[in-house]
Amino acid sequence: MGDNLLSITRMQGTDSKLKTSPELVEEVISESVIRFKKRFPAAQVEISIPDEILLIPMDATLIEQVLMNLLENALVHSQSQKPIELFVENQPHTVCFHVIDYGIGINPEYLDTIFDGICGSSPSDVRNRMGVGLSICKTIITAHNGTIIARNHEHGAEFVFTLPKEEPNDKI
């Protein structure tokens, strides 16, 4: 929760423009997983990254926070002991990040509002912090001109976010 609050504070600073720099996707993922494994040593994460070098504009600290939140949600809310998958796709104009769990999935009634800040209708959902981290993820990804979605698959849940390969003003 502290990391989430720091992320929001950074984004709401005096300069509202996000400061990005070209970052290696492989390094951002590596740092995120290392931090995640420090907090959850027994967690298993299977990682798949394209062989080519992916250098994209981002605030690495904020994207690491997004990955940490998604990995933690997959671990805590999936109710599964199966490994979490984290894989990256290189698409023509974006890089696409997938975090997949093999658990109970997301209640379908929450899929449309899962990034709104509170997921669920009972006070215990708030105490369990469901949705707060996802709202922060959406804020961070939107600030990067990316997209984020949640969906169920046959055996669990998947969160997918994209980041553009170049800044909007870099285009000719």
Backbone bond lengths (Angstrom), bond angles and torsions (degrees), N, CA, C in turn:
res aa  C-N    CA-C-N  psi(-1)  N-CA   C-N-CA  omega(-1)  CA-C   N-CA-C  phi
1 M - - - 1.449 - - 1.521 109.94 -
2 G 1.333 116.83 -37.33 1.463 120.17 179.15 1.518 112.06 -61.96
3 D 1.343 116.71 -43.36 1.465 120.12 177.59 1.523 111.00 -61.43
4 N 1.332 116.22 -38.88 1.460 119.81 179.31 1.519 111.14 -63.99
5 L 1.315 117.22 -42.89 1.464 120.43 179.32 1.526 111.19 -65.55
6 L 1.326 116.27 -39.05 1.466 119.21 177.19 1.526 110.92 -64.31
7 S 1.321 116.76 -38.01 1.467 120.11 178.92 1.517 111.18 -63.03
8 I 1.319 116.93 -45.09 1.467 120.80 179.17 1.522 110.16 -64.46
9 T 1.321 117.25 -41.86 1.463 121.19 178.80 1.522 110.35 -59.74
10 R 1.334 117.31 -43.54 1.466 121.19 178.58 1.517 110.89 -61.20
11 M 1.324 116.69 -38.40 1.464 120.40 -176.48 1.525 111.71 -76.91
12 Q 1.325 117.30 -22.10 1.453 120.72 -178.37 1.522 112.01 -102.68
13 G 1.331 116.81 20.15 1.458 121.10 -179.55 1.515 111.56 -66.53
14 T 1.291 115.65 -174.49 1.468 120.52 -175.76 1.524 112.17 -64.16
15 D 1.317 118.29 -33.82 1.463 121.24 178.30 1.522 108.00 -99.89
16 S 1.330 116.64 109.73 1.454 120.32 -173.88 1.531 113.10 -74.22
17 K 1.335 119.13 -13.93 1.453 120.67 179.13 1.521 109.61 -77.19
18 L 1.313 115.45 130.20 1.449 122.05 178.62 1.527 109.69 -67.55
19 K 1.302 116.66 133.39 1.463 120.56 178.33 1.524 108.27 -95.69
20 T 1.331 114.86 112.93 1.458 119.96 -179.65 1.513 110.16 -115.95
21 S 1.317 114.77 159.12 1.453 121.18 172.72 1.528 106.96 -146.96
22 P 1.313 117.48 156.67 1.466 119.42 179.20 1.533 110.03 -62.24
23 E 1.322 115.46 127.20 1.468 121.12 -177.83 1.525 109.16 -130.53
24 L 1.319 116.40 145.86 1.454 121.61 175.63 1.532 109.09 -76.97
25 V 1.313 116.30 122.56 1.467 121.33 -179.50 1.525 110.32 -57.37
26 E 1.323 116.57 -41.89 1.464 121.07 -179.02 1.532 111.55 -58.26
27 E 1.327 117.65 -40.75 1.466 120.95 -179.70 1.528 111.51 -70.17
28 V 1.318 117.19 -39.14 1.467 120.78 179.31 1.522 109.86 -64.74
29 I 1.314 117.18 -42.53 1.461 121.00 178.51 1.524 109.95 -65.70
30 S 1.313 116.49 -44.74 1.460 120.72 179.90 1.529 111.16 -57.54
31 E 1.322 116.95 -48.11 1.469 120.93 -179.51 1.533 110.82 -62.95
32 S 1.318 117.02 -40.87 1.465 120.97 179.71 1.523 111.11 -62.09
33 V 1.323 116.36 -46.09 1.465 120.32 -177.71 1.521 110.64 -69.01
34 I 1.317 117.75 -37.90 1.474 120.37 176.84 1.529 110.10 -60.42
35 R 1.334 116.98 -46.94 1.477 120.95 178.54 1.529 111.05 -62.94
36 F 1.320 116.49 -42.47 1.462 121.35 178.97 1.530 110.58 -61.18
37 K 1.334 117.07 -45.71 1.470 121.26 -178.58 1.534 111.98 -67.51
38 K 1.329 117.79 -27.40 1.463 119.74 174.83 1.522 110.39 -65.46
39 R 1.337 116.19 -39.16 1.473 120.78 179.68 1.514 112.19 -78.58
40 F 1.334 116.56 -32.80 1.469 121.42 -175.33 1.532 108.77 -133.03
41 P 1.336 117.01 74.78 1.472 120.28 -173.22 1.535 114.39 -59.66
42 A 1.317 118.18 -29.44 1.468 120.29 -178.11 1.527 112.73 -82.65
43 A 1.322 117.58 -11.44 1.469 120.69 -177.91 1.525 110.30 -66.91
44 Q 1.320 114.94 143.45 1.456 121.23 177.80 1.528 109.14 -110.90
45 V 1.331 116.02 130.01 1.461 121.36 178.43 1.523 107.82 -129.85
46 E 1.327 115.35 123.38 1.457 121.29 175.20 1.529 107.40 -98.64
47 I 1.336 116.29 125.17 1.467 121.66 -173.26 1.523 109.99 -115.37
48 S 1.326 114.83 137.54 1.461 120.91 175.16 1.529 108.15 -136.76
49 I 1.333 115.48 119.76 1.463 122.36 -177.41 1.534 107.48 -127.68
50 P 1.333 117.87 139.55 1.472 119.02 177.20 1.529 111.47 -57.04
51 D 1.322 115.22 152.74 1.469 120.70 -179.47 1.524 112.90 -68.85
52 E 1.339 116.99 -30.78 1.461 118.72 -177.03 1.533 110.70 -72.66
53 I 1.314 115.23 156.60 1.461 121.09 178.59 1.520 108.67 -74.65
54 L 1.322 116.25 124.61 1.465 122.16 177.72 1.520 108.14 -112.60
55 L 1.306 115.19 108.90 1.459 123.05 179.98 1.523 106.59 -114.88
56 I 1.340 116.64 110.60 1.462 118.94 -176.73 1.526 110.52 -130.23
57 P 1.342 116.58 151.60 1.462 120.06 -179.87 1.524 111.12 -72.24
58 M 1.321 115.64 128.50 1.464 120.69 178.89 1.522 109.42 -166.48
59 D 1.322 114.19 164.47 1.458 121.08 165.00 1.522 104.14 -92.28
60 A 1.323 116.94 102.97 1.464 122.21 -171.92 1.527 112.21 -57.68
61 T 1.312 117.74 -40.40 1.462 120.80 -178.71 1.523 111.07 -62.23
62 L 1.330 116.57 -41.62 1.461 119.61 -179.64 1.528 111.33 -70.28
63 I 1.322 118.46 -39.17 1.465 120.38 178.61 1.530 109.96 -68.58
64 E 1.313 117.55 -35.94 1.466 119.86 174.10 1.522 110.07 -60.26
65 Q 1.330 117.53 -39.39 1.461 121.26 178.46 1.533 110.77 -64.26
66 V 1.326 117.48 -40.37 1.461 120.89 176.66 1.529 109.64 -59.48
67 L 1.323 116.05 -49.51 1.466 119.71 179.93 1.517 111.75 -61.08
68 M 1.326 117.10 -42.46 1.477 120.68 177.36 1.529 110.80 -59.51
69 N 1.336 117.32 -46.63 1.461 120.78 179.85 1.525 111.24 -60.26
70 L 1.330 116.79 -45.11 1.462 120.34 -178.09 1.532 111.41 -67.11
71 L 1.319 116.79 -41.59 1.462 120.11 177.12 1.525 111.22 -63.39
72 E 1.339 116.32 -44.43 1.456 119.72 179.31 1.527 111.45 -63.14
73 N 1.322 117.25 -42.92 1.465 119.84 177.16 1.522 111.15 -60.66
74 A 1.327 116.88 -42.78 1.461 120.44 178.99 1.523 110.79 -60.38
75 L 1.310 116.96 -40.73 1.462 120.96 -179.73 1.527 111.70 -70.21
76 V 1.325 116.49 -49.56 1.460 122.14 -171.54 1.527 112.50 -76.00
77 H 1.336 117.29 -42.75 1.461 119.83 -170.62 1.522 114.61 -96.59
78 S 1.326 118.94 -10.68 1.464 119.88 -178.22 1.525 112.39 -77.34
79 Q 1.321 116.52 -22.07 1.465 122.25 -175.91 1.527 110.44 56.33
80 S 1.323 115.86 41.71 1.454 122.36 -178.12 1.524 110.19 -133.13
81 Q 1.311 115.95 148.83 1.459 121.95 174.21 1.528 111.74 -98.78
82 K 1.325 116.98 -0.90 1.461 120.88 -178.88 1.526 109.89 -71.80
83 P 1.346 116.80 153.77 1.463 119.71 179.11 1.524 112.35 -61.01
84 I 1.315 115.28 147.92 1.458 123.01 173.11 1.525 106.47 -87.55
85 E 1.314 116.55 139.46 1.464 120.33 175.79 1.517 109.26 -100.68
86 L 1.312 115.46 136.22 1.465 122.69 173.29 1.516 106.06 -129.07
87 F 1.328 115.66 113.07 1.453 116.98 177.72 1.515 111.28 -136.69
88 V 1.335 113.56 157.13 1.451 121.98 -174.86 1.525 108.53 -122.03
89 E 1.329 115.20 139.12 1.459 122.04 175.16 1.522 108.97 -117.58
90 N 1.310 116.04 134.51 1.456 121.68 174.44 1.523 107.68 -92.94
91 Q 1.311 116.87 110.32 1.459 121.94 178.83 1.528 108.66 -106.87
92 P 1.328 117.53 167.60 1.477 118.82 -174.22 1.534 115.42 -54.39
93 H 1.332 118.52 -43.25 1.465 120.31 -176.02 1.523 113.70 -117.09
94 T 1.324 116.66 -6.24 1.457 120.82 -177.36 1.524 110.58 -139.55
95 V 1.318 114.14 166.11 1.456 121.72 167.74 1.520 105.30 -113.56
96 C 1.325 116.12 130.81 1.461 122.64 -173.02 1.531 109.18 -111.46
97 F 1.339 116.39 125.17 1.463 123.65 -179.15 1.530 108.49 -107.36
98 H 1.336 117.35 132.42 1.464 122.66 179.69 1.529 109.06 -121.36
99 V 1.328 116.79 131.46 1.460 122.09 170.78 1.523 105.53 -121.14
100 I 1.336 115.73 117.26 1.459 122.01 -172.66 1.522 109.68 -123.38
101 D 1.339 114.95 131.71 1.461 119.11 172.82 1.520 108.96 -115.45
102 Y 1.318 115.18 164.83 1.462 122.27 179.98 1.519 108.63 -122.69
103 G 1.334 113.72 67.35 1.451 120.17 -176.72 1.510 111.60 -129.92
104 I 1.337 114.98 -137.09 1.463 121.38 -172.31 1.531 113.22 -82.90
105 G 1.317 117.86 -10.39 1.455 120.19 -177.89 1.518 111.54 78.87
106 I 1.322 115.07 -175.07 1.468 122.76 -178.40 1.520 107.75 -105.59
107 N 1.318 116.28 134.28 1.454 119.85 175.61 1.527 107.89 -54.00
108 P 1.336 118.50 121.89 1.471 120.80 -176.01 1.530 114.19 -54.73
109 E 1.333 118.12 -29.06 1.466 119.08 -179.64 1.529 112.35 -70.08
110 Y 1.326 118.14 -14.82 1.461 121.66 -179.95 1.523 113.76 -98.81
111 L 1.335 118.39 -9.33 1.465 120.36 -174.70 1.526 113.30 -58.61
112 D 1.315 118.04 -38.24 1.467 120.38 -177.75 1.524 113.56 -76.28
113 T 1.328 117.30 -18.87 1.470 120.34 -175.42 1.528 113.26 -122.56
114 I 1.306 116.98 10.31 1.470 120.53 -172.61 1.534 113.31 -62.16
115 F 1.335 117.24 -23.93 1.466 120.49 -179.59 1.524 112.72 -96.61
116 D 1.331 117.54 8.83 1.468 121.42 -175.51 1.525 114.71 -83.87
117 G 1.308 118.30 -7.89 1.462 119.63 175.72 1.507 114.78 119.88
118 I 1.302 118.28 -34.87 1.461 120.99 177.55 1.520 107.12 -133.90
119 C 1.314 115.28 121.53 1.467 120.55 178.48 1.514 107.79 -110.11
120 G 1.293 116.79 120.33 1.453 120.38 -179.27 1.502 110.34 111.12
121 S 1.303 115.37 170.73 1.459 118.82 -174.46 1.516 113.57 -121.50
122 S 1.318 116.76 -0.76 1.460 117.98 -177.55 1.522 110.49 -108.72
123 P 1.353 116.76 156.97 1.467 119.76 178.10 1.524 113.00 -59.12
124 S 1.350 117.84 -28.58 1.466 118.95 -179.69 1.524 111.14 -66.41
125 D 1.348 118.02 -30.21 1.459 120.53 176.75 1.524 110.62 -61.94
126 V 1.336 117.20 -40.65 1.458 121.35 178.90 1.521 109.56 -65.73
127 R 1.332 116.74 -44.48 1.467 119.60 179.22 1.518 111.51 -61.43
128 N 1.329 117.26 -32.66 1.459 120.94 179.56 1.526 112.49 -83.22
129 R 1.326 117.15 3.59 1.458 124.00 175.92 1.519 112.87 63.55
130 M 1.306 118.19 24.64 1.457 119.73 178.31 1.517 109.51 -67.70
131 G 1.304 116.97 125.11 1.452 120.94 173.34 1.513 115.30 98.71
132 V 1.323 119.60 -31.30 1.460 120.92 -177.51 1.523 110.11 -62.87
133 G 1.311 117.43 -49.36 1.458 121.20 178.68 1.510 112.38 -63.16
134 L 1.332 117.18 -34.03 1.461 120.56 179.45 1.521 111.32 -69.69
135 S 1.322 117.03 -35.47 1.453 120.89 175.75 1.527 110.05 -62.62
136 I 1.310 116.44 -41.14 1.462 121.26 177.82 1.530 110.30 -65.99
137 C 1.325 116.61 -40.22 1.467 120.01 176.53 1.525 110.53 -57.74
138 K 1.329 116.33 -46.77 1.467 119.51 -179.21 1.526 110.74 -62.67
139 T 1.326 117.33 -41.75 1.465 120.91 179.08 1.527 110.55 -60.03
140 I 1.315 116.97 -44.31 1.468 121.72 -178.76 1.521 110.79 -66.41
141 I 1.324 116.93 -46.75 1.469 120.26 -177.91 1.528 110.47 -66.36
142 T 1.316 117.44 -41.14 1.464 121.01 177.77 1.527 110.56 -61.94
143 A 1.329 117.35 -40.17 1.468 121.20 178.40 1.534 111.51 -63.43
144 H 1.324 116.66 -24.70 1.465 122.10 177.23 1.538 111.79 -89.81
145 N 1.334 117.45 8.26 1.471 122.59 -175.98 1.520 112.41 61.58
146 G 1.328 115.82 31.81 1.453 121.42 178.15 1.520 111.50 -106.84
147 T 1.311 115.31 -174.05 1.462 121.80 177.48 1.518 109.11 -128.99
148 I 1.336 115.51 155.61 1.456 120.43 175.91 1.525 108.45 -143.95
149 I 1.326 115.51 137.20 1.459 121.09 178.35 1.524 110.02 -137.63
150 A 1.314 114.71 159.50 1.457 122.35 172.57 1.517 107.05 -124.19
151 R 1.310 116.11 141.55 1.460 120.44 177.06 1.521 109.24 -154.53
152 N 1.302 114.10 159.87 1.457 119.91 174.25 1.522 109.13 -95.24
153 H 1.320 115.07 151.53 1.462 120.89 170.00 1.521 106.32 -123.71
154 E 1.283 117.33 -179.92 1.465 121.40 -172.68 1.529 113.24 -55.95
155 H 1.330 117.33 -29.90 1.468 120.21 -173.49 1.530 113.83 -124.88
156 G 1.328 118.97 22.14 1.460 119.74 179.30 1.514 112.43 158.33
157 A 1.330 114.97 -145.98 1.470 121.16 -176.08 1.520 109.94 -123.67
158 E 1.345 114.53 156.55 1.453 121.27 177.88 1.519 108.80 -140.01
159 F 1.320 115.34 134.16 1.455 122.34 172.11 1.518 106.67 -114.30
160 V 1.325 115.36 133.59 1.458 121.08 -177.28 1.522 108.24 -130.28
161 F 1.331 116.13 128.70 1.461 118.14 171.57 1.515 109.69 -131.38
162 T 1.333 114.18 150.48 1.461 120.83 179.34 1.517 109.25 -119.33
163 L 1.315 115.04 149.71 1.462 122.73 172.60 1.519 108.00 -128.37
164 P 1.336 117.28 135.87 1.468 119.13 178.85 1.526 110.41 -68.42
165 K 1.325 114.33 150.17 1.464 119.96 -179.74 1.516 113.31 -76.60
166 E 1.309 117.70 -19.13 1.467 119.59 178.69 1.527 109.19 -142.19
167 E 1.308 114.25 158.23 1.457 120.30 177.24 1.524 109.34 -65.59
168 P 1.334 119.52 145.02 1.467 120.55 -179.90 1.525 113.00 -55.36
169 N 1.322 119.20 -34.67 1.470 121.11 -178.68 1.530 112.06 -83.95
170 D 1.347 117.66 -1.33 1.468 120.98 176.22 1.522 112.12 -79.17
171 K 1.334 116.69 -17.74 1.465 121.02 -176.84 1.529 109.77 -73.67
172 I 1.305 114.28 144.08 1.471 120.31 -179.50 1.514 109.49 -90.17
